Amino acid sequence: MATTTHVFRVEGMHCGSCALLIDDALEDLPGVQSTQTTVKQRRSTVELDPSQSTPEDVIRAIEELGYQASPMS
């Protein structure tokens, strides 16, 4: 299984609990191998199997929690 790593800008986080909430939600997505969200950097780094989930799925999962997410170049 080949994985890809994607980095997303996440706006609206206020504390470490926000980051944990996002990581927990992303870990529930099919194919997500790892996720690390940091409040200070306002980013989430996600390693996923592109045959099971897409970057758009990640953005949707973050936004369903009430945060704003966009891919970083």
N, CA, C and O atoms as a GROMACS GRO file, in nm:
protein
  292
    1MET      N    1   0.083  -0.118   0.000
    1MET     CA    2   0.000   0.000   0.000
    1MET      C    3   0.088   0.125   0.000
    1MET      O    4   0.164   0.146   0.094
    2ALA      N    5   0.079   0.204  -0.102
    2ALA     CA    6   0.154   0.329  -0.111
    2ALA      C    7   0.073   0.441  -0.046
    2ALA      O    8  -0.047   0.453  -0.068
    3THR      N    9   0.140   0.521   0.035
    3THR     CA   10   0.071   0.632   0.100
    3THR      C   11   0.126   0.764   0.047
    3THR      O   12   0.236   0.770  -0.008
    4THR      N   13   0.048   0.868   0.065
    4THR     CA   14   0.090   1.002   0.030
    4THR      C   15   0.073   1.090   0.153
    4THR      O   16  -0.014   1.066   0.236
    5THR      N   17   0.156   1.192   0.163
    5THR     CA   18   0.149   1.284   0.276
    5THR      C   19   0.096   1.418   0.227
    5THR      O   20   0.141   1.472   0.126
    6HIS      N   21  -0.001   1.471   0.301
    6HIS     CA   22  -0.065   1.598   0.266
    6HIS      C   23  -0.062   1.689   0.388
    6HIS      O   24  -0.080   1.644   0.501
    7VAL      N   25  -0.040   1.817   0.364
    7VAL     CA   26  -0.039   1.915   0.472
    7VAL      C   27  -0.152   2.014   0.446
    7VAL      O   28  -0.170   2.064   0.335
    8PHE      N   29  -0.228   2.041   0.552
    8PHE     CA   30  -0.344   2.128   0.542
    8PHE      C   31  -0.331   2.243   0.641
    8PHE      O   32  -0.287   2.224   0.755
    9ARG      N   33  -0.369   2.362   0.598
    9ARG     CA   34  -0.381   2.477   0.688
    9ARG      C   35  -0.514   2.461   0.759
    9ARG      O   36  -0.616   2.437   0.694
   10VAL      N   37  -0.516   2.476   0.891
   10VAL     CA   38  -0.638   2.463   0.969
   10VAL      C   39  -0.657   2.591   1.050
   10VAL      O   40  -0.571   2.627   1.130
   11GLU      N   41  -0.768   2.658   1.029
   11GLU     CA   42  -0.800   2.781   1.100
   11GLU      C   43  -0.913   2.755   1.198
   11GLU      O   44  -1.001   2.673   1.173
   12GLY      N   45  -0.909   2.825   1.311
   12GLY     CA   46  -1.017   2.816   1.408
   12GLY      C   47  -0.983   2.734   1.531
   12GLY      O   48  -1.066   2.723   1.622
   13MET      N   49  -0.863   2.677   1.538
   13MET     CA   50  -0.822   2.602   1.657
   13MET      C   51  -0.780   2.700   1.766
   13MET      O   52  -0.721   2.804   1.738
   14HIS      N   53  -0.812   2.666   1.892
   14HIS     CA   54  -0.778   2.754   2.003
   14HIS      C   55  -0.688   2.689   2.107
   14HIS      O   56  -0.620   2.759   2.183
   15CYS      N   57  -0.686   2.554   2.111
   15CYS     CA   58  -0.609   2.487   2.216
   15CYS      C   59  -0.573   2.345   2.172
   15CYS      O   60  -0.612   2.300   2.064
   16GLY      N   61  -0.498   2.278   2.255
   16GLY     CA   62  -0.456   2.142   2.225
   16GLY      C   63  -0.573   2.046   2.208
   16GLY      O   64  -0.564   1.949   2.132
   17SER      N   65  -0.682   2.072   2.278
   17SER     CA   66  -0.799   1.985   2.264
   17SER      C   67  -0.856   1.992   2.123
   17SER      O   68  -0.908   1.893   2.072
   18CYS      N   69  -0.848   2.108   2.060
   18CYS     CA   70  -0.893   2.122   1.921
   18CYS      C   71  -0.812   2.030   1.830
   18CYS      O   72  -0.867   1.959   1.745
   19ALA      N   73  -0.680   2.030   1.849
   19ALA     CA   74  -0.592   1.946   1.767
   19ALA      C   75  -0.622   1.799   1.790
   19ALA      O   76  -0.625   1.721   1.695
   20LEU      N   77  -0.645   1.760   1.915
   20LEU     CA   78  -0.677   1.620   1.944
   20LEU      C   79  -0.809   1.579   1.882
   20LEU      O   80  -0.822   1.468   1.831
   21LEU      N   81  -0.906   1.668   1.885
   21LEU     CA   82  -1.037   1.641   1.824
   21LEU      C   83  -1.022   1.616   1.674
   21LEU      O   84  -1.082   1.523   1.620
   22ILE      N   85  -0.941   1.698   1.608
   22ILE     CA   86  -0.918   1.682   1.464
   22ILE      C   87  -0.845   1.551   1.437
   22ILE      O   88  -0.884   1.475   1.348
   23ASP      N   89  -0.739   1.524   1.512
   23ASP     CA   90  -0.665   1.400   1.491
   23ASP      C   91  -0.754   1.278   1.510
   23ASP      O   92  -0.748   1.183   1.431
   24ASP      N   93  -0.838   1.279   1.613
   24ASP     CA   94  -0.928   1.166   1.637
   24ASP      C   95  -1.023   1.146   1.520
   24ASP      O   96  -1.047   1.032   1.479
   25ALA      N   97  -1.078   1.255   1.467
   25ALA     CA   98  -1.171   1.244   1.354
   25ALA      C   99  -1.100   1.193   1.229
   25ALA      O  100  -1.155   1.110   1.156
   26LEU      N  101  -0.978   1.242   1.204
   26LEU     CA  102  -0.906   1.200   1.084
   26LEU      C  103  -0.862   1.054   1.092
   26LEU      O  104  -0.858   0.984   0.991
   27GLU      N  105  -0.829   1.008   1.212
   27GLU     CA  106  -0.789   0.868   1.228
   27GLU      C  107  -0.903   0.772   1.198
   27GLU      O  108  -0.880   0.654   1.171
   28ASP      N  109  -1.026   0.822   1.202
   28ASP     CA  110  -1.143   0.739   1.169
   28ASP      C  111  -1.165   0.726   1.018
   28ASP      O  112  -1.242   0.640   0.974
   29LEU      N  113  -1.099   0.810   0.938
   29LEU     CA  114  -1.114   0.801   0.793
   29LEU      C  115  -1.044   0.676   0.740
   29LEU      O  116  -0.934   0.644   0.786
   30PRO      N  117  -1.104   0.606   0.646
   30PRO     CA  118  -1.038   0.488   0.588
   30PRO      C  119  -0.906   0.526   0.522
   30PRO      O  120  -0.898   0.626   0.450
   31GLY      N  121  -0.805   0.448   0.546
   31GLY     CA  122  -0.676   0.468   0.479
   31GLY      C  123  -0.584   0.567   0.545
   31GLY      O  124  -0.469   0.581   0.500
   32VAL      N  125  -0.627   0.637   0.650
   32VAL     CA  126  -0.538   0.732   0.717
   32VAL      C  127  -0.440   0.652   0.803
   32VAL      O  128  -0.481   0.577   0.892
   33GLN      N  129  -0.312   0.668   0.774
   33GLN     CA  130  -0.206   0.595   0.845
   33GLN      C  131  -0.156   0.674   0.966
   33GLN      O  132  -0.124   0.616   1.069
   34SER      N  133  -0.148   0.806   0.952
   34SER     CA  134  -0.105   0.890   1.063
   34SER      C  135  -0.155   1.031   1.041
   34SER      O  136  -0.183   1.074   0.929
   35THR      N  137  -0.166   1.102   1.151
   35THR     CA  138  -0.209   1.242   1.145
   35THR      C  139  -0.146   1.317   1.262
   35THR      O  140  -0.138   1.265   1.373
   36GLN      N  141  -0.101   1.438   1.235
   36GLN     CA  142  -0.044   1.522   1.340
   36GLN      C  143  -0.093   1.665   1.317
   36GLN      O  144  -0.061   1.728   1.216
   37THR      N  145  -0.170   1.713   1.412
   37THR     CA  146  -0.225   1.848   1.403
   37THR      C  147  -0.164   1.933   1.513
   37THR      O  148  -0.159   1.891   1.629
   38THR      N  149  -0.118   2.053   1.477
   38THR     CA  150  -0.058   2.143   1.576
   38THR      C  151  -0.131   2.276   1.574
   38THR      O  152  -0.155   2.334   1.468
   39VAL      N  153  -0.165   2.324   1.692
   39VAL     CA  154  -0.234   2.452   1.705
   39VAL      C  155  -0.139   2.566   1.669
   39VAL      O  156  -0.176   2.657   1.595
   40LYS      N  157  -0.017   2.560   1.722
   40LYS     CA  158   0.079   2.668   1.703
   40LYS      C  159   0.108   2.693   1.554
   40LYS      O  160   0.116   2.808   1.511
   41GLN      N  161   0.124   2.587   1.478
   41GLN     CA  162   0.153   2.602   1.335
   41GLN      C  163   0.027   2.610   1.250
   41GLN      O  164   0.034   2.637   1.130
   42ARG      N  165  -0.088   2.585   1.312
   42ARG     CA  166  -0.217   2.586   1.243
   42ARG      C  167  -0.214   2.495   1.120
   42ARG      O  168  -0.254   2.534   1.010
   43ARG      N  169  -0.166   2.374   1.143
   43ARG     CA  170  -0.159   2.280   1.031
   43ARG      C  171  -0.185   2.138   1.078
   43ARG      O  172  -0.170   2.103   1.195
   44SER      N  173  -0.225   2.057   0.980
   44SER     CA  174  -0.245   1.915   1.002
   44SER      C  175  -0.171   1.840   0.892
   44SER      O  176  -0.190   1.868   0.773
   45THR      N  177  -0.088   1.746   0.932
   45THR     CA  178  -0.013   1.664   0.837
   45THR      C  179  -0.074   1.525   0.841
   45THR      O  180  -0.082   1.462   0.947
   46VAL      N  181  -0.115   1.477   0.724
   46VAL     CA  182  -0.188   1.350   0.718
   46VAL      C  183  -0.123   1.258   0.616
   46VAL      O  184  -0.101   1.297   0.501
   47GLU      N  185  -0.093   1.137   0.658
   47GLU     CA  186  -0.043   1.034   0.568
   47GLU      C  187  -0.159   0.939   0.540
   47GLU      O  188  -0.217   0.882   0.632
   48LEU      N  189  -0.192   0.924   0.412
   48LEU     CA  190  -0.308   0.841   0.379
   48LEU      C  191  -0.286   0.757   0.256
   48LEU      O  192  -0.200   0.785   0.173
   49ASP      N  193  -0.368   0.654   0.245
   49ASP     CA  194  -0.371   0.567   0.128
   49ASP      C  195  -0.470   0.631   0.030
   49ASP      O  196  -0.590   0.632   0.058
   50PRO      N  197  -0.422   0.684  -0.083
   50PRO     CA  198  -0.511   0.756  -0.174
   50PRO      C  199  -0.617   0.668  -0.240
   50PRO      O  200  -0.709   0.720  -0.302
   51SER      N  201  -0.604   0.538  -0.228
   51SER     CA  202  -0.708   0.451  -0.284
   51SER      C  203  -0.828   0.440  -0.189
   51SER      O  204  -0.933   0.388  -0.227
   52GLN      N  205  -0.812   0.489  -0.066
   52GLN     CA  206  -0.920   0.479   0.032
   52GLN      C  207  -0.979   0.613   0.073
   52GLN      O  208  -1.099   0.622   0.099
   53SER      N  209  -0.898   0.717   0.078
   53SER     CA  210  -0.946   0.851   0.112
   53SER      C  211  -0.866   0.953   0.030
   53SER      O  212  -0.753   0.927  -0.012
   54THR      N  213  -0.927   1.067   0.009
   54THR     CA  214  -0.865   1.174  -0.069
   54THR      C  215  -0.839   1.296   0.020
   54THR      O  216  -0.894   1.305   0.130
   55PRO      N  217  -0.758   1.390  -0.027
   55PRO     CA  218  -0.741   1.515   0.048
   55PRO      C  219  -0.875   1.587   0.070
   55PRO      O  220  -0.895   1.652   0.172
   56GLU      N  221  -0.966   1.575  -0.025
   56GLU     CA  222  -1.098   1.637  -0.009
   56GLU      C  223  -1.174   1.574   0.106
   56GLU      O  224  -1.249   1.643   0.176
   57ASP      N  225  -1.157   1.443   0.127
   57ASP     CA  226  -1.220   1.376   0.241
   57ASP      C  227  -1.165   1.431   0.373
   57ASP      O  228  -1.240   1.450   0.469
   58VAL      N  229  -1.035   1.456   0.376
   58VAL     CA  230  -0.972   1.512   0.495
   58VAL      C  231  -1.028   1.651   0.524
   58VAL      O  232  -1.064   1.681   0.638
   59ILE      N  233  -1.034   1.735   0.422
   59ILE     CA  234  -1.088   1.870   0.439
   59ILE      C  235  -1.232   1.864   0.488
   59ILE      O  236  -1.270   1.938   0.580
   60ARG      N  237  -1.311   1.778   0.429
   60ARG     CA  238  -1.452   1.764   0.470
   60ARG      C  239  -1.462   1.724   0.617
   60ARG      O  240  -1.544   1.778   0.690
   61ALA      N  241  -1.380   1.629   0.661
   61ALA     CA  242  -1.383   1.583   0.799
   61ALA      C  243  -1.346   1.695   0.896
   61ALA      O  244  -1.406   1.709   1.002
   62ILE      N  245  -1.246   1.775   0.860
   62ILE     CA  246  -1.205   1.887   0.945
   62ILE      C  247  -1.316   1.992   0.950
   62ILE      O  248  -1.349   2.042   1.057
   63GLU      N  249  -1.374   2.024   0.835
   63GLU     CA  250  -1.478   2.127   0.830
   63GLU      C  251  -1.606   2.083   0.900
   63GLU      O  252  -1.681   2.167   0.951
   64GLU      N  253  -1.634   1.953   0.902
   64GLU     CA  254  -1.752   1.903   0.975
   64GLU      C  255  -1.738   1.927   1.125
   64GLU      O  256  -1.838   1.929   1.196
   65LEU      N  257  -1.615   1.945   1.174
   65LEU     CA  258  -1.591   1.976   1.314
   65LEU      C  259  -1.602   2.124   1.343
   65LEU      O  260  -1.596   2.165   1.459
   66GLY      N  261  -1.618   2.207   1.240
   66GLY     CA  262  -1.634   2.350   1.259
   66GLY      C  263  -1.508   2.432   1.236
   66GLY      O  264  -1.506   2.552   1.267
   67TYR      N  265  -1.404   2.370   1.181
   67TYR     CA  266  -1.280   2.442   1.150
   67TYR      C  267  -1.273   2.466   0.999
   67TYR      O  268  -1.344   2.402   0.922
   68GLN      N  269  -1.186   2.558   0.958
   68GLN     CA  270  -1.163   2.581   0.816
   68GLN      C  271  -1.033   2.512   0.777
   68GLN      O  272  -0.933   2.521   0.848
   69ALA      N  273  -1.036   2.443   0.663
   69ALA     CA  274  -0.916   2.370   0.619
   69ALA      C  275  -0.891   2.394   0.471
   69ALA      O  276  -0.985   2.407   0.392
   70SER      N  277  -0.765   2.400   0.434
   70SER     CA  278  -0.726   2.414   0.294
   70SER      C  279  -0.589   2.350   0.275
   70SER      O  280  -0.508   2.347   0.368
   71PRO      N  281  -0.563   2.298   0.154
   71PRO     CA  282  -0.432   2.237   0.130
   71PRO      C  283  -0.321   2.342   0.131
   71PRO      O  284  -0.342   2.455   0.087
   72MET      N  285  -0.205   2.304   0.180
   72MET     CA  286  -0.088   2.392   0.176
   72MET      C  287   0.002   2.344   0.061
   72MET      O  288   0.014   2.224   0.038
   73SER      N  289   0.063   2.437  -0.010
   73SER     CA  290   0.152   2.401  -0.120
   73SER      C  291   0.290   2.374  -0.068
   73SER      O  292   0.380   2.342  -0.146
   0.00000   0.00000   0.00000
